[in-house]
């Protein structure tokens, strides 16, 4: 199957999804109001709350949600065949991720740009706040662990990428200082930063950095583990400094890298006319994880990701200029990540192998597929870049730099968010030292995922990257379930049909629970008393979420307005100014978003 033809079909389906389904959501489910005064205008402070052009905001939102996860998950999931992987990416993006990301943004905007965690406590009930914190704690722990393993493996496999990635840190800091002190636009400095970064690929190729000798001297069996420790030491420092010093300027650089990578994949596929060598549906070996339910948690980011609700409600909602912009920023952001996931599938099926036998050798079993997924993507993208004239050795380092940059940014953000969660939990359980001591909270946020990343292997049912990724996927989908339950309750209370939200909610919770039960049985049978309790605890959180969502929805259905009672939003700005309370907020539970104390 020609890879270009598959990419074209997926592109058309994504276009139709945005053109028609997002329009239906905007008109009938979320009922966007052009006259609604968004928090960016209501609380405009020039720092966090800033009305932003929708195209600029889309770029910020897209680069914030698109990390290494939509690369790794799809590159693993093609183990079941490229057909099932692409089907879930397309259907999940159009009917689940778009609904989730779009809805998280709208509900947050309607509630003064509050986070999804705060909204869970307000819209669902007070217990949902603790549920949110527990799920997010496990999600961030696994995010930071899996990406440390991803980066460590890539450094070992691609030592030429070390110098560009390491130098990117002071480079980003220099750009941050320049922007902060001159108050100038980030566009030109960040473009210069990308040019310097890619020039350093030549240096990295000439002077590869390997730590095998250091690992041997320290008595460490795997060189990757040395990198894991160094990475967490770095994030301990990076998560404590202001975001404008490093995180934001590196995001500026990575935003350009993201679009460059997508362009390289698209152009490379067209020029090279690569064909997909993987089977449409793979005949997996006996004992491998089954297609149902594990495909739907292996591909989380790229189909639907709960992490996106944190971004939509955490930063994007504070910058939305007009409410109708939420459709473009939120839904199109999901489509963008689905496009990146599609590129990952093509790289791991068309770029990485020249024949089906060669591909089968890369995906003989699930453990091998999981461990080599990132390298398969890197090598596949390198082939696409080579199609357009980039030497293969440099193209490989380029692809590795792209993935490592995304993963490192995710780790930086993840450890910082984990520190916030640890401090908030400390406040709830009244442990003052944990809540107020920045050093202690950061240390806890670093040590727990580092311990998870350094756990030794234990056979098929023991600790492997594939199992760790599946646990990450389940917690990510639980976070998405929590966000969807908040959206469903809010939509129901507005007197609208919540079916578009309820279908992905029920599907996600069913697949997640199924996978947790299967894995729990495997861990117990293998006497794995590290992962078994963790899996059981996540399963308890899933059951808790189902109960809370069902109770809240039952109450919402009882209290929702009668058909025809809902006031339609006005699009007349003059009318909106005369009546500053938006009609769509009149059926909110408790205070409306404009009546709450500022």
C-alpha positions in Angstrom: 0.0 0.0 0.0 1.5 3.4 -1.0 2.2 5.4 2.1 1.2 8.6 0.3 -2.3 7.3 -0.5 -2.9 6.3 3.1 -1.8 9.8 4.3 -4.1 11.4 1.7 -7.1 9.4 2.9 -6.4 10.2 6.5 -6.0 13.9 5.7 -9.4 14.0 3.9 -11.1 12.3 6.9 -9.5 14.8 9.3 -10.7 17.6 7.1 -14.2 16.3 7.0 -14.2 15.8 10.8 -13.2 19.4 11.3 -15.5 20.8 8.7 -18.7 18.9 9.8 -18.4 17.3 13.2 -16.6 20.1 15.0 -19.2 22.4 13.4 -22.0 20.2 14.9 -20.3 20.4 18.3 -19.9 24.1 18.2 -23.5 24.7 17.1 -25.4 22.1 19.1 -23.3 20.7 22.0 -21.1 23.6 23.2 -23.2 26.4 21.6 -20.4 28.9 21.1 -21.3 32.5 21.6 -19.3 35.2 19.7 -20.5 37.8 22.2 -19.3 36.0 25.3 -16.5 37.9 27.1 -13.7 35.4 27.5 -11.4 35.4 30.6 -8.6 36.7 28.4 -10.5 40.0 28.1 -12.2 39.9 31.6 -8.9 39.4 33.5 -6.4 40.8 30.9 -3.2 41.3 32.9 -0.7 41.1 30.0 1.0 38.0 31.6 -1.3 35.0 31.9 -4.6 36.4 30.6 -3.8 37.7 27.2 -6.3 37.8 24.2 -4.3 36.1 21.5 -4.8 35.7 17.7 -6.3 32.2 17.1 -3.5 31.2 14.7 -0.8 32.2 17.2 -2.7 30.5 20.0 -3.2 27.3 17.9 0.6 27.1 17.5 1.2 27.5 21.3 -1.5 24.9 22.1 -0.4 22.4 19.5 3.2 22.4 20.6 2.1 22.2 24.2 0.1 19.0 23.7 2.2 17.4 21.0 5.2 15.7 22.6 6.8 12.3 22.1 3.7 10.4 23.2 1.9 10.5 19.8 5.1 9.2 18.3 5.9 6.3 20.7 2.3 4.9 21.1 1.5 4.5 17.4 5.0 3.2 16.7 4.3 0.4 19.3 0.7 -0.2 18.2 1.5 -1.1 14.6 2.4 -4.4 16.2 -1.3 -5.3 15.7 -1.2 -4.0 12.1 -1.3 -0.6 10.5 -5.0 -0.9 9.8 -6.2 -1.0 13.5 -3.7 1.6 14.5 -4.8 4.1 11.9 -8.5 3.3 12.4 -8.2 4.2 16.1 -6.1 7.3 15.4 -8.7 8.6 12.9 -11.8 7.6 14.8 -10.3 8.6 18.1 -9.2 12.0 16.9 -12.5 12.9 15.2 -15.0 11.5 17.7 -13.0 11.4 21.0 -10.0 13.7 21.1 -11.8 16.6 19.3 -14.7 16.4 21.7 -12.4 16.2 24.7 -10.0 18.9 23.8 -12.6 21.3 22.4 -14.9 20.7 25.4 -12.2 21.1 28.0 -11.4 24.5 26.6 -15.0 25.7 26.3 -16.0 24.6 29.9 -12.9 26.2 31.3 -13.6 29.5 29.4 -17.2 29.4 30.8 -15.8 29.1 34.3 -13.2 31.9 34.4 -10.4 29.7 32.8 -10.3 27.4 35.9 -8.3 24.1 35.6 -10.1 20.8 35.0 -9.2 19.7 38.5 -11.0 22.7 40.0 -13.9 22.2 37.6 -14.2 18.6 38.7 -14.8 19.7 42.2 -17.3 22.4 41.2 -19.2 20.7 38.4 -19.1 17.1 39.6 -18.6 17.2 43.4 -15.9 17.9 46.0 -14.7 14.3 46.0 -13.8 14.6 42.4 -11.0 17.0 43.2 -9.2 14.3 45.2 -9.9 11.8 42.5 -8.3 14.2 40.0 -5.2 14.7 42.1 -4.8 10.9 42.5 -5.1 10.2 38.8 -2.9 13.1 37.8 -0.2 12.0 40.3 0.0 8.5 38.7 -0.2 10.0 35.2 2.7 12.3 35.8 4.7 9.7 37.6 4.4 7.4 34.6 4.9 10.2 32.0 8.2 11.2 33.6 9.3 7.6 33.9 8.5 6.5 30.4 10.1 9.6 28.8 13.2 9.3 30.8 13.5 5.7 29.5 12.8 6.9 25.9 15.4 9.6 26.1 18.0 7.3 27.7 17.5 4.7 25.0 17.8 7.3 22.2 21.0 8.7 23.7 22.5 5.2 23.8 21.4 4.4 20.2 22.2 7.9 18.8 25.2 9.3 20.6 25.5 12.0 17.9 22.3 13.6 19.3 23.9 14.3 22.7 25.7 17.5 21.8 22.8 19.2 20.0 20.4 18.4 22.9 22.8 19.5 25.6 23.7 22.7 23.9 20.0 23.4 23.3 19.7 24.1 27.0 22.0 27.2 27.2 20.9 28.2 23.7 17.2 28.3 24.9 18.2 30.2 28.1 20.1 32.8 26.0 17.0 33.2 23.8 14.8 33.5 26.9 17.1 36.2 28.4 17.1 38.1 25.1 13.3 38.1 24.8 12.8 38.9 28.5 15.2 41.8 28.6 14.4 43.4 25.2 10.6 42.5 25.3 10.9 41.6 21.6 9.1 39.0 19.6 10.2 35.4 20.0 9.8 34.5 16.3 13.2 35.6 14.9 15.3 34.5 17.9 13.6 31.1 17.9 14.2 30.6 14.2 17.9 31.4 14.8 17.8 28.9 17.6 16.5 26.1 15.3 19.2 26.9 12.7 22.0 26.7 15.4 20.5 23.5 16.8 20.5 21.8 13.4 24.0 23.1 12.7 25.1 21.3 15.9 24.0 18.1 14.3 27.2 18.2 12.2 29.2 18.7 15.4 27.3 15.8 17.2 27.9 13.5 14.3 31.6 14.3 14.4 31.9 14.0 18.2 29.4 11.4 19.5 29.1 11.2 23.3 28.9 7.7 24.8 28.7 6.8 28.5 29.5 3.1 28.3 32.8 3.6 30.1 31.1 5.6 32.9 28.4 3.0 33.3 31.0 0.2 33.6 33.1 2.2 36.1 30.0 2.8 38.3 28.9 -0.9 38.0 25.7 0.0 36.2 24.5 -2.8 34.0 22.6 -0.6 31.5 24.1 2.7 30.1 20.6 3.9 29.7 20.2 4.1 33.5 23.1 6.5 33.8 21.3 8.8 31.4 18.0 8.3 33.4 19.7 9.5 36.6 21.3 12.5 34.8 18.0 13.4 33.2 16.2 13.5 36.6 19.0 15.5 38.1 18.6 18.0 35.3 14.8 18.2 35.7 15.2 18.7 39.5 16.9 22.0 38.6 14.9 22.9 35.5 11.5 22.5 37.3 12.6 25.0 40.0 13.6 27.9 37.7 11.1 30.4 36.2 9.4 29.1 33.0 10.6 32.0 30.9 14.2 31.1 31.7 14.3 27.7 29.9 10.9 26.0 29.3 9.2 28.7 27.3 12.2 29.6 25.0 12.8 25.9 24.4 9.1 25.6 23.5 9.6 28.3 20.9 12.4 26.3 19.3 10.4 23.0 19.5 7.4 24.6 17.9 9.4 25.1 14.7 10.8 21.6 15.0 7.4 20.1 15.2 6.2 21.6 11.9 9.6 20.9 10.2 9.2 17.2 11.2 5.7 17.0 9.9 6.8 18.6 6.6 9.8 16.2 6.3 7.5 13.2 6.7 4.9 14.5 4.2 7.4 15.6 1.5 9.6 12.5 2.1 6.7 10.1 1.6 5.7 11.9 -1.6 9.2 12.1 -3.1 10.3 8.6 -2.1 6.9 6.9 -2.9 7.5 4.5 0.1 5.1 1.6 0.5 3.8 0.2 3.7 5.5 -3.1 4.4 3.6 -4.0 7.6 0.5 -6.2 7.3 -2.9 -4.5 7.4 -3.8 -6.8 10.4 -0.8 -8.6 12.0 -1.0 -12.2 13.1 0.5 -11.6 16.5 2.2 -14.5 18.3 0.4 -16.5 21.0 0.7 -14.9 24.5 1.0 -11.3 23.1 -1.4 -8.7 24.4 -4.7 -8.8 22.6 -5.9 -6.2 20.2 -8.9 -5.5 22.5 -8.3 -3.7 24.8 -4.6 -2.9 24.7 -4.6 -1.0 21.3 -6.8 1.7 22.8 -4.4 2.4 25.7 -1.2 1.9 23.8 -2.3 4.8 21.5 -3.5 7.4 23.9 -1.9 10.6 22.7 -2.7 10.7 19.0 -6.2 9.4 19.5 -7.3 10.9 22.8 -5.2 12.1 25.7 -6.2 13.3 29.2 -3.1 15.4 29.3 -4.6 17.7 26.8 -7.4 18.8 29.2 -4.6 20.1 31.5 -3.3 22.3 28.8 -6.7 23.4 27.4 -7.9 24.4 30.9 -4.6 25.4 32.3 -3.1 27.9 29.8 -5.0 28.0 26.5 -8.3 29.0 28.1 -6.6 32.1 29.5 -5.6 33.3 26.0 -8.7 32.6 24.0 -9.8 35.8 22.2 -13.3 34.9 21.3 -15.3 31.8 22.2 -15.8 30.6 18.5 -11.9 30.4 18.4 -12.2 27.4 20.7 -13.3 25.3 17.8 -10.2 26.0 15.7 -7.7 25.9 18.6 -9.2 22.9 20.5 -10.5 20.6 17.8 -7.8 21.5 15.2 -5.2 20.9 17.9 -6.5 17.3 18.3 -6.3 16.9 14.5 -2.7 18.2 14.5 -1.7 15.5 17.0 -3.6 12.9 15.1 -1.6 14.0 12.0 1.7 13.5 14.0 0.5 10.0 15.1 -0.3 9.2 11.5 3.3 10.2 10.6 4.5 7.9 13.3 2.6 5.0 11.8 4.0 5.7 8.3 7.5 6.0 9.6 7.2 2.7 11.6 5.7 0.8 8.6 6.9 2.4 5.4 10.1 4.1 6.2 11.7 1.6 8.6 11.6 -1.5 6.4 12.0 -2.3 2.7 10.1 -5.6 2.8 7.5 -7.3 4.9 10.1 -9.8 6.2 12.3 -7.0 7.3 9.4 -5.4 9.1 8.5 -8.7 10.8 12.0 -8.9 12.1 11.5 -5.6 13.8 8.1 -6.6 15.3 8.4 -10.3 16.2 6.8 -9.9 19.6 5.3 -7.2 21.8 8.3 -6.7 24.0 10.6 -6.2 21.0 8.0 -3.9 19.4 7.8 -1.8 22.5 11.5 -1.5 23.2 12.3 -0.6 19.6 9.4 1.6 18.7 11.1 4.9 19.2 14.2 3.8 17.2 11.9 2.5 14.5 10.3 5.9 14.2 13.7 7.7 14.2 15.0 5.4 11.4 11.8 5.7 9.4 11.9 9.5 9.5 15.6 9.4 8.6 14.6 7.5 5.4 12.0 10.1 4.6 14.6 12.9 5.1 17.1 10.9 3.0 14.5 10.9 0.2 14.8 14.7 0.0 18.6 14.7 0.0 19.7 14.7 3.6 22.6 12.2 4.3 21.3 9.2 6.2 23.6 9.6 9.2 22.6 13.2 9.6 19.0 12.5 9.0 19.0 9.9 11.8 20.5 12.4 14.3 17.9 15.0 13.1 15.0 12.6 13.8 16.5 11.6 17.2 16.9 15.3 18.1 13.3 16.0 17.3 12.0 13.1 19.5 14.4 13.8 22.4 13.5 17.6 22.3 9.8 16.8 22.6 10.3 14.2 25.3 12.6 16.5 27.3 10.1 19.3 27.2 7.4 16.9 28.4 9.6 15.8 31.2 10.3 19.4 32.2 6.6 20.2 32.3 5.7 16.9 33.9 8.1 17.3 36.8 7.0 20.9 37.4 3.3 19.8 37.4 4.1 16.8 39.6 5.6 19.3 42.1 2.4 21.3 42.1 0.4 18.1 42.7 2.6 17.0 45.5 2.3 20.4 47.2 -1.5 20.4 46.7 -1.8 16.9 48.2 0.4 18.1 51.1 -2.1 20.9 51.8 -5.0 18.5 51.7 -3.4 16.0 54.1 -2.0 18.9 56.2 1.7 18.1 55.8 3.1 21.6 55.9 6.6 20.6 54.9 5.4 18.9 51.8 3.0 21.8 50.9 5.4 24.7 51.5 9.0 23.3 51.1 9.9 23.7 47.4 13.0 21.5 47.7 11.2 18.6 49.4 8.2 18.7 47.0 10.6 18.8 44.0 12.6 15.9 45.4 9.5 13.8 45.9 8.4 14.6 42.3 11.7 13.4 41.0 12.5 10.4 43.1 9.2 8.5 42.6 9.3 8.4 38.7 13.1 7.9 38.7 12.6 4.8 40.9 9.9 3.6 38.4 12.2 4.1 35.5 15.1 2.2 37.1 13.1 -0.9 38.1 14.8 -4.0 36.8 13.2 -6.3 34.1 11.2 -9.2 35.1 10.2 -11.4 32.1 7.1 -11.1 30.0 4.8 -10.0 32.8 7.4 -8.1 34.7 8.8 -4.6 34.2 9.2 -3.9 30.5 8.8 -0.6 28.6 5.7 -2.0 27.0 4.0 -2.6 30.4 5.1 0.8 31.7 3.7 2.4 28.6 0.4 0.5 29.1 0.1 1.8 32.7 0.8 5.3 31.4 -1.9 4.8 28.8 -4.5 3.7 31.4 -3.9 6.7 33.7 -3.9 9.1 30.7 -7.3 7.6 29.6 -8.6 7.9 33.1 -7.7 11.6 33.1 -9.5 11.9 29.8 -12.5 10.1 31.4 -12.5 12.6 34.2 -12.5 15.6 31.8 -15.2 14.0 29.7 -17.4 13.4 32.7 -17.0 17.1 33.7 -17.9 18.1 30.1 -20.9 15.7 30.0 -22.3 17.0 33.3 -21.9 20.6 32.1 -23.5 19.9 28.7 -26.4 18.1 30.4 -27.1 20.9 32.8 -27.4 23.2 29.8 -30.2 21.1 28.5 -28.3 19.8 25.5 -27.7 16.3 24.2 -24.5 14.9 25.8 -24.4 11.8 23.6 -21.3 13.0 21.7 -19.5 13.2 25.0 -20.9 10.1 26.7 -19.9 7.7 23.9 -16.2 8.3 24.1 -16.5 8.5 27.9 -18.1 5.0 28.2 -15.7 3.5 25.6 -12.6 4.8 27.3 -13.6 3.6 30.8 -14.5 0.2 29.4 -11.2 -0.3 27.6 -9.2 1.1 30.5 -10.9 -1.2 33.1 -10.6 -4.2 30.9 -6.8 -3.6 30.4 -6.3 -3.1 34.1 -8.0 -6.3 35.0 -6.0 -8.3 32.4 -2.7 -6.8 33.5 -3.5 -7.3 37.2 -4.0 -11.0 36.6 -0.7 -11.3 34.8 1.2 -9.4 37.5 -0.3 -11.6 40.3 0.5 -14.8 38.4 4.1 -13.6 37.9 4.4 -12.7 41.6 5.2 -9.1 40.6 4.4 -7.3 43.8 5.6 -3.9 42.5 3.3 -3.5 39.5 0.4 -5.5 40.8 -0.5 -3.1 43.6 0.0 -0.1 41.3 -2.3 -1.6 38.7 -4.9 -2.4 41.4 -4.8 1.1 42.8 -5.3 2.6 39.3 -8.2 0.2 38.8 -9.8 1.4 42.1 -9.5 5.0 40.8 -11.2 3.9 37.5 -14.2 2.4 39.5 -14.3 5.5 41.6 -14.5 7.6 38.5 -17.3 5.6 37.1 -19.4 5.9 40.3 -18.8 9.6 40.6 -19.6 10.2 36.9 -22.7 8.2 37.0 -24.0 9.9 40.2 -23.2 13.4 38.8 -24.9 12.6 35.5 -28.0 11.2 37.1 -28.3 14.4 39.1 -27.7 16.5 36.0 -30.4 14.8 34.0 -32.9 15.4 36.8 -32.0 19.1 37.1 -31.5 20.0 33.4 -33.9 22.5 31.8 -37.0 21.2 30.0 -36.8 21.1 26.2 -37.3 24.5 24.8 -36.5 26.2 28.0 -32.8 26.9 27.2 -32.1 30.5 26.1 -30.0 30.6 22.9 -26.9 32.7 23.0 -27.0 36.0 21.2 -24.5 36.9 18.5 -25.3 40.6 18.8 -22.5 42.3 20.8 -24.8 45.3 21.6 -27.3 43.0 23.3 -24.5 41.2 25.0 -23.2 44.5 26.5 -26.6 45.4 27.6 -27.0 42.1 29.4 -23.5 41.1 30.5 -24.6 37.7 31.8 -24.4 35.2 29.0 -27.7 33.3 28.5 -25.9 30.0 28.2 -24.7 30.4 31.8 -28.1 30.8 33.3 -28.6 27.1 33.8 -25.3 26.6 35.5 -25.3 24.9 38.9 -24.7 27.4 41.7 -23.2 30.8 40.7 -22.7 31.6 37.0 -19.2 32.3 35.8 -19.9 36.0 35.9 -21.5 36.0 39.3 -18.6 34.3 41.0 -16.4 36.5 43.1 -13.4 37.7 41.1 
